Amino acid sequence: MDVQPPVHATRRPSKYLDVWDLPNDQVIDLPLNSMHQLVDDGARAFTGFLGTIARKPHMYPIRYLSWKDMPEKLKEEC
């Protein structure tokens, strides 16, 4: 009897395209609790979006301490 291990479904990481394509004049509210922690759906979207950034280190090099210091070419690629 040949028994195969169960196959687990895997999910691909979300790309948060709705956040990437957000118009420049639109903002996402990030409500905080009394301990200044993100709450509600805004927290999930924000932390998930940060995960997409973490998976693209070539686009967001950590050597720049300020957005102002980042070269315009890199900003345009974002």
C-alpha positions in Angstrom: 0.0 0.0 0.0 1.5 3.3 -1.1 0.5 6.1 1.2 1.2 9.7 0.1 1.5 12.5 2.6 -1.3 15.0 2.5 -0.9 17.9 0.2 -1.2 21.3 2.0 -2.6 24.2 0.1 -0.3 27.2 0.1 -1.2 30.8 -0.5 0.8 33.2 -2.5 1.7 36.4 -0.7 -0.8 39.3 -1.2 0.5 42.1 -3.4 -1.8 44.8 -1.9 -2.3 46.3 -5.3 -5.1 48.5 -4.0 -2.5 50.2 -1.7 0.1 50.5 -4.4 -2.4 52.0 -6.8 -3.8 54.4 -4.3 -4.2 57.9 -5.7 -1.7 60.4 -4.3 -4.4 62.5 -2.6 -6.0 59.5 -0.9 -4.9 58.3 2.5 -5.6 55.2 4.6 -6.8 55.8 8.2 -4.7 53.9 10.7 -6.7 54.0 14.0 -4.7 53.4 17.2 -5.7 52.1 20.6 -4.7 53.7 23.9 -1.3 52.0 23.7 -0.7 53.5 20.2 -1.0 50.1 18.5 -2.7 49.8 15.2 -6.2 48.3 15.3 -9.0 47.3 12.9 -8.7 46.5 9.2 -6.3 49.4 8.7 -3.7 47.5 10.9 -4.0 44.4 8.8 -3.6 46.3 5.5 -0.7 48.3 6.8 1.3 45.4 8.2 0.6 43.3 5.1 1.7 46.2 2.9 4.9 46.4 5.0 5.4 42.8 4.2 5.3 43.4 0.5 8.0 46.1 1.0 10.1 43.7 3.0 10.0 41.3 0.1 11.4 43.9 -2.3 14.6 45.1 -0.7 16.0 46.2 -4.0 13.3 48.9 -4.2 13.7 50.1 -0.6 17.3 50.0 0.5 17.6 50.5 4.2 20.8 52.5 3.9 18.8 55.7 3.5 17.7 57.1 6.8 15.3 59.6 5.2 13.0 59.5 2.2 14.6 62.8 1.2 18.0 61.1 0.9 16.8 58.4 -1.5 17.7 59.0 -5.1 14.8 60.2 -7.3 15.3 57.2 -9.6 14.5 54.7 -6.8 11.5 56.8 -5.8 10.1 56.7 -9.3 10.5 52.9 -9.5 8.4 52.6 -6.4 
